[in-house]
Amino acid sequence: MPSLPELEPGTLPPGTAGLRARVRSFLAEASFTPRCDSWLTGADPAFSRALGARGWLGMTLPARAGGHGRSPLERFVVIEELLAAGAPVAAHWIADRQVGPSLLHNGTPEQQRRFLPGIVRGECFFAIGMSEPDSGSDLASVRTRAERTRGGEHGDGWRLTGTKVWTSGAHLAHAILVLARSERGSERHAGLTQFIVPLPAEGVTIRPIASLSGEHHFNEVVFDGAFVPDALVLGKPGDGWRQVTAELAYERSGPERLLSTFLLLRLLHERGADPRALGRLLARLWALRQASLGVAGALAQGRTPDVAAALVKDLGTRFESEVIEAARDHAGAEPDPGSPDPLARALAQAVVQAPGFTLRGGTNEILRGIVARGLGVR
């Protein structure tokens, strides 16, 4: 039986301690209310611009593309500190995490010049159009259609028709990266193409989807013949599946898959909760962090550790829910979003978001299928 790909425990390069200290100093002076799951629920465009001004967005993009030429491990340090503090990073999150690298690897020079500088400055936000109604995490079942059109007042291009759901931050985004089926009758993993759709756009309707708390983070995005010129096709037509699976390594393996409830864990420690329960959680967190660092190291070497990333996401999101259960058992507080007690507020935020932990970025069942294929048993 084939073994899993090698994944060395991650180690941070020299100099990251100073970088970590600078981020902590910035956070100590910044004005924001910490919250759980801040990479999804905490959007503050001004905070995003402040990070961009300090060189903490587009860190891994090369200087020729307007980035800072830093390593994925240096970016890991910055992200880890922002998430541990519960900082409001949701506005720029998708653009910085996966759209920037995808534009770098698949975009045309014109696309890179148009979008990457704004991403690096924290002024250009993206949404991702992947999930669809009744499809769950089965990306290969995409039904949004892209139909070729030539001539006319807009020139050559494509018209998109279909619906995307659970589209985080689409109401704030300046563009959405859409996966659509561009070849009728193609095999499930073939005939898919990615399209960049600037927002707002004719033929695109964004409707809010309220969460259990009544907050607005998700959206339904409907495409009704929206036109996309050839110049905004990302990569090659028909190559969308390869591009998307490469992006998912960035989406599934980062510290956000471990730290969505870290604020709650920290508050439990400050409250003096059961040290045995805290010890068990912290030991798990440390092991998961080493695995996540290992994936970041593999990305730094130019590899695409999709199987390892799936493992990190599966284990990490289950750990995040275990933190909530420990808080319920040991916090001595009830979830209350309006409470003056920060622990009660954090617990309320975490409880509401928890149902999505093992769904977003691919359900755990889908992820285990990826691991099974990597082992050669499926």
Disulfide bonds with the S-S distance in Angstrom:
none
